[in-house]
């Protein structure tokens, strides 16, 4: 029996003033949160309920980050009611038109243009005091997900001493790149599953509760080398350079030249994709969520392509191309 679902229904009857409503599953994300859509009987209104078990998730942090984003003029769900003790939030509904479902060749320029404009606003205006810093410790924990959950748990792959040394060296290169970049507000999951096509205030932005103070290229490459949708590299390059010009004008990239910017975009993306690949496998093995495994080949393909352009991390790309991809192809995923 889903006792939390029963509690949500009871809570909603209180906060909605006993107005008739219907509740339906909306999504379950890659954490312990889940979401329900509330449809009022009058047909004119919908809401979202976030169910975030307090022993696993921190609703207070979500509310604090939401307030900062709203103050900066960004389009995020407003909170209509909250029960922090039980981990329930009633939120305004930004709709069902996720970028992932709407993006196509005809609208990509407009939608990514809106997303980049919102990103620049986020980086330039959102207050960053007291945010956790995306430092070396967090970065190394994230990189360990690739080894622990993809290589070892998912594939049963044990590295040779030489391979392990190459991996450690590559991780060190990525860590150095992170430390050398300007630090800004980082959403951490700024991609097509967390952006909603939302009229004049496009995009609506979701799932920002894990925000940190981190490297300036992180959210950009999360958006443009998305684990869930892939675009031709020449198009990605043009979008990156468009961001670069605007960020320079806003003084978000002090003393960073174009060549260094492109290098940081590449290396930051490799870190993110290694982490994501590990998380996809953890979701399967630990949490019983197999759906993300279908995104592994796309996610790892970015690493293979990018690492080939950067000798200090070339070995990690070769490891994936020669050892990981063939095993995925034999049905390990």
C-alpha positions as CSV (number, residue, x, y, z in Angstrom):
1,X,0.0,0.0,0.0
2,X,1.3,3.5,-0.9
3,X,0.8,5.3,2.3
4,X,2.5,8.4,1.1
5,X,0.1,8.7,-1.8
6,X,-2.8,8.4,0.7
7,X,-1.2,11.2,2.8
8,X,-0.8,13.4,-0.2
9,X,-4.5,13.0,-1.0
10,X,-5.5,13.9,2.6
11,X,-3.1,16.9,2.5
12,X,-4.5,18.1,-0.8
13,X,-8.1,18.0,0.5
14,X,-7.0,20.3,3.3
15,X,-4.9,22.8,1.2
16,X,-7.4,23.0,-1.7
17,X,-10.3,23.7,0.6
18,X,-12.1,20.4,-0.2
19,X,-12.5,21.4,-3.9
20,X,-12.9,18.3,-6.1
21,X,-9.8,17.3,-7.9
22,X,-8.2,14.4,-9.8
23,X,-4.6,13.3,-9.2
24,X,-2.5,11.4,-11.7
25,X,1.2,10.4,-11.9
26,X,3.3,13.0,-13.8
27,X,6.9,11.8,-13.5
28,X,9.5,10.2,-11.3
29,X,12.9,11.7,-11.8
30,X,16.4,10.3,-11.2
31,X,16.2,10.9,-7.5
32,X,13.8,9.8,-4.7
33,X,11.3,12.5,-5.7
34,X,8.2,11.9,-7.7
35,X,5.5,14.2,-9.1
36,X,1.8,14.2,-9.5
37,X,-0.4,16.4,-11.6
38,X,-3.6,17.8,-10.0
39,X,-6.5,18.6,-12.2
40,X,-9.3,20.6,-10.6
41,X,-12.8,19.6,-11.4
42,X,-13.6,23.0,-12.9
43,X,-11.1,22.1,-15.7
44,X,-9.5,25.5,-15.6
45,X,-6.6,24.8,-13.3
46,X,-3.9,22.3,-12.8
47,X,-1.1,22.0,-10.2
48,X,1.9,19.8,-9.5
49,X,2.6,18.0,-6.3
50,X,6.2,17.2,-5.4
51,X,6.6,14.2,-3.1
52,X,10.1,14.4,-1.6
53,X,10.6,12.0,1.3
54,X,12.3,14.2,4.0
55,X,14.8,11.5,4.9
56,X,16.0,11.5,1.3
57,X,15.3,15.0,-0.1
58,X,15.3,18.6,1.2
59,X,12.3,20.6,0.3
60,X,13.6,23.6,2.1
61,X,16.5,23.8,-0.2
62,X,14.2,23.6,-3.2
63,X,12.2,26.5,-1.9
64,X,15.3,28.6,-1.2
65,X,16.7,28.1,-4.7
66,X,13.3,28.7,-6.3
67,X,13.1,32.0,-4.5
68,X,16.5,33.1,-5.9
69,X,15.6,32.1,-9.4
70,X,12.2,34.0,-9.2
71,X,14.0,37.1,-7.8
72,X,16.3,37.0,-10.9
73,X,13.3,37.0,-13.2
74,X,13.4,33.3,-14.3
75,X,10.3,31.2,-14.9
76,X,10.1,28.5,-12.3
77,X,7.1,26.9,-10.5
78,X,5.6,29.0,-7.7
79,X,4.9,27.3,-4.4
80,X,1.2,27.3,-3.5
81,X,1.5,25.3,-0.3
82,X,4.2,23.3,1.6
83,X,4.5,20.7,4.3
84,X,8.2,20.5,4.9
85,X,7.9,18.0,7.7
86,X,6.3,15.4,5.4
87,X,8.0,16.6,2.2
88,X,5.0,17.7,0.2
89,X,4.9,20.8,-2.1
90,X,2.0,22.1,-4.1
91,X,3.4,23.9,-7.1
92,X,2.1,25.8,-10.1
93,X,2.1,23.7,-13.3
94,X,4.4,24.9,-16.1
95,X,2.8,22.4,-18.5
96,X,3.7,19.2,-20.3
97,X,5.6,20.5,-23.3
98,X,9.1,19.5,-22.3
99,X,11.9,20.6,-24.6
100,X,12.7,16.9,-25.3
101,X,9.3,16.4,-26.8
102,X,9.1,19.6,-28.7
103,X,12.6,20.1,-30.2
104,X,13.0,19.6,-33.9
105,X,15.1,21.0,-36.7
106,X,12.6,23.8,-37.4
107,X,12.4,25.2,-33.8
108,X,15.9,24.3,-32.4
109,X,17.4,27.8,-33.0
110,X,14.6,29.5,-31.2
111,X,14.3,27.1,-28.3
112,X,18.0,26.9,-27.7
113,X,18.2,30.7,-28.1
114,X,15.7,31.1,-25.3
115,X,17.5,28.5,-23.1
116,X,20.8,30.2,-23.6
117,X,19.3,33.6,-22.7
118,X,17.8,32.1,-19.5
119,X,21.1,30.5,-18.7
120,X,22.9,33.9,-19.0
121,X,20.3,35.5,-16.8
122,X,20.8,32.7,-14.3
123,X,24.6,33.0,-14.3
124,X,24.5,36.8,-14.1
125,X,21.8,37.6,-11.7
126,X,21.0,34.7,-9.3
127,X,22.5,35.1,-5.9
128,X,25.2,32.5,-5.1
129,X,26.0,33.2,-1.4
130,X,25.9,30.0,0.8
131,X,25.6,27.7,-2.2
132,X,27.7,24.5,-2.0
133,X,30.9,24.8,-4.0
134,X,31.4,22.3,-6.9
135,X,34.9,21.6,-5.8
136,X,37.4,18.7,-6.1
137,X,35.7,16.5,-3.5
138,X,32.3,16.5,-5.2
139,X,33.9,16.2,-8.6
140,X,35.8,13.1,-7.6
141,X,32.7,11.5,-6.1
142,X,30.9,12.0,-9.3
143,X,33.7,10.6,-11.4
144,X,33.8,7.6,-9.2
145,X,30.3,6.8,-10.3
146,X,31.6,5.9,-13.8
147,X,34.1,3.4,-12.4
148,X,31.9,2.0,-9.6
149,X,28.6,1.6,-11.3
150,X,29.3,1.4,-15.0
151,X,32.6,-0.4,-15.3
152,X,32.4,-2.6,-12.2
153,X,28.8,-3.1,-11.3
154,X,27.1,-2.9,-14.8
155,X,29.8,-4.5,-17.0
156,X,31.9,-6.4,-14.5
157,X,35.0,-4.8,-16.0
158,X,38.2,-4.8,-14.0
159,X,40.8,-2.3,-15.2
160,X,44.4,-3.2,-15.7
161,X,47.0,-1.2,-13.8
162,X,47.7,0.8,-17.0
163,X,44.1,1.5,-17.6
164,X,43.6,2.6,-14.0
165,X,46.5,4.9,-14.2
166,X,45.2,6.5,-17.4
167,X,41.8,6.9,-15.8
168,X,43.3,8.6,-12.8
169,X,45.3,10.9,-15.0
170,X,42.3,11.8,-17.1
171,X,40.3,12.6,-14.0
172,X,43.1,14.8,-12.8
173,X,43.0,16.8,-16.1
174,X,39.2,17.2,-15.7
175,X,39.6,18.4,-12.1
176,X,42.1,21.0,-13.1
177,X,39.9,22.3,-15.8
178,X,37.0,22.7,-13.3
179,X,39.2,24.6,-10.9
180,X,40.5,27.1,-13.6
181,X,37.0,28.3,-14.7
182,X,35.1,31.2,-13.4
183,X,32.4,30.1,-10.9
184,X,28.8,31.0,-11.3
185,X,25.4,29.6,-10.3
186,X,25.1,26.1,-11.7
187,X,21.7,24.4,-12.1
188,X,23.5,21.0,-12.6
189,X,20.7,19.4,-14.7
190,X,20.0,22.1,-17.3
191,X,18.8,20.0,-20.2
192,X,15.8,19.0,-22.3
193,X,14.0,17.0,-19.6
194,X,14.0,20.0,-17.2
195,X,13.0,22.8,-19.6
196,X,9.4,23.4,-20.6
197,X,8.1,25.3,-23.6
198,X,6.2,28.0,-21.8
199,X,4.9,30.9,-23.9
200,X,6.4,34.4,-23.5
201,X,8.5,33.4,-20.5
202,X,10.2,30.5,-22.2
203,X,11.7,28.3,-20.9
204,X,10.1,27.1,-17.7
205,X,12.8,25.7,-15.6
206,X,12.5,22.5,-13.4
207,X,14.6,20.5,-10.9
208,X,17.0,23.1,-9.8
209,X,17.3,22.0,-6.1
210,X,20.8,20.6,-6.5
211,X,22.3,24.0,-7.6
212,X,25.9,24.8,-6.7
213,X,28.6,27.4,-7.3
214,X,30.6,25.8,-10.1
215,X,32.3,26.1,-13.5
216,X,30.8,28.5,-16.0
217,X,30.6,26.0,-18.9
218,X,28.8,23.2,-16.9
219,X,25.1,24.1,-17.6
220,X,25.9,25.2,-21.2
221,X,27.3,21.8,-22.1
222,X,24.5,20.0,-20.2
223,X,22.1,21.8,-22.5
224,X,23.9,21.4,-25.8
225,X,25.4,18.0,-25.5
226,X,22.3,16.6,-23.9
227,X,22.2,13.0,-22.7
228,X,18.7,12.6,-24.2
229,X,19.0,14.3,-27.6
230,X,22.0,14.8,-29.9
231,X,22.6,17.5,-32.5
232,X,25.3,17.8,-35.2
233,X,28.6,18.9,-33.7
234,X,28.9,21.9,-36.1
235,X,25.5,23.2,-34.9
236,X,26.6,22.7,-31.2
237,X,29.7,24.7,-31.9
238,X,27.7,27.6,-33.3
239,X,25.5,27.7,-30.3
240,X,28.5,27.5,-27.9
241,X,30.2,30.4,-29.7
242,X,26.9,32.4,-29.6
243,X,26.9,31.9,-25.8
244,X,30.6,32.8,-25.7
245,X,30.0,36.2,-27.3
246,X,27.1,37.0,-25.1
247,X,28.9,35.8,-21.9
248,X,32.0,37.9,-22.8
249,X,29.8,41.0,-23.2
250,X,28.2,40.3,-19.8
251,X,31.7,39.8,-18.3
252,X,30.9,36.3,-17.2
253,X,34.2,35.0,-18.8
254,X,36.9,37.4,-17.6
255,X,40.2,36.8,-19.4
256,X,39.0,33.6,-21.1
257,X,39.8,33.5,-24.8
258,X,37.8,31.5,-27.3
259,X,40.2,28.6,-27.6
260,X,40.4,28.1,-23.8
261,X,36.6,28.4,-23.7
262,X,36.1,25.6,-26.2
263,X,38.6,23.4,-24.3
264,X,36.7,24.0,-21.1
265,X,33.4,23.2,-22.7
266,X,34.8,19.9,-24.0
267,X,36.4,18.8,-20.8
268,X,33.5,19.8,-18.6
269,X,31.2,17.9,-20.9
270,X,33.4,14.7,-20.5
271,X,33.1,14.9,-16.7
272,X,29.3,15.4,-16.9
273,X,28.9,12.5,-19.3
274,X,31.0,10.1,-17.3
275,X,29.0,11.0,-14.2
276,X,25.7,10.6,-16.0
277,X,26.7,7.2,-17.4
278,X,27.5,6.0,-13.9
279,X,24.2,7.4,-12.6
280,X,22.2,5.7,-15.3
281,X,23.7,2.3,-14.2
282,X,23.1,3.1,-10.5
283,X,19.5,3.9,-11.2
284,X,19.1,0.5,-12.8
285,X,21.0,-1.7,-10.3
286,X,20.2,0.1,-7.1
287,X,16.8,1.8,-7.8
288,X,15.2,-0.6,-10.3
289,X,14.9,2.1,-13.0
290,X,16.0,0.6,-16.3
291,X,14.7,3.3,-18.6
292,X,17.9,5.4,-18.5
293,X,20.1,2.5,-19.9
294,X,18.8,3.4,-23.4
295,X,20.6,6.7,-23.1
296,X,24.0,5.2,-22.3
297,X,25.3,4.8,-25.9
298,X,24.5,8.4,-26.7
299,X,26.0,9.7,-23.5
300,X,29.2,7.7,-23.9
301,X,29.5,8.7,-27.6
302,X,30.2,12.2,-26.6
303,X,33.1,11.1,-24.5
304,X,34.6,9.1,-27.3
305,X,34.3,12.0,-29.8
306,X,35.6,14.7,-27.5
307,X,38.4,12.8,-25.8
308,X,39.9,12.1,-29.3
309,X,40.5,15.8,-29.6
310,X,42.3,16.2,-26.3
311,X,45.5,14.0,-25.8
312,X,45.5,14.3,-22.0
313,X,42.2,12.5,-21.8
314,X,42.4,10.4,-25.0
315,X,42.8,7.2,-23.0
316,X,39.4,7.4,-21.4
317,X,37.8,7.7,-24.8
318,X,39.8,4.7,-26.0
319,X,38.7,2.7,-22.9
320,X,35.1,3.5,-23.7
321,X,35.4,2.8,-27.5
322,X,37.4,-0.4,-27.1
323,X,36.1,-2.0,-23.8
324,X,32.8,-0.4,-22.9
325,X,30.9,0.1,-26.1
326,X,31.5,-3.5,-27.4
327,X,30.1,-4.9,-24.1
328,X,27.0,-2.7,-24.3
329,X,26.6,-3.9,-27.8
330,X,26.6,-7.5,-26.6
331,X,23.5,-6.8,-24.5
332,X,25.0,-5.7,-21.2
333,X,22.7,-2.7,-21.3
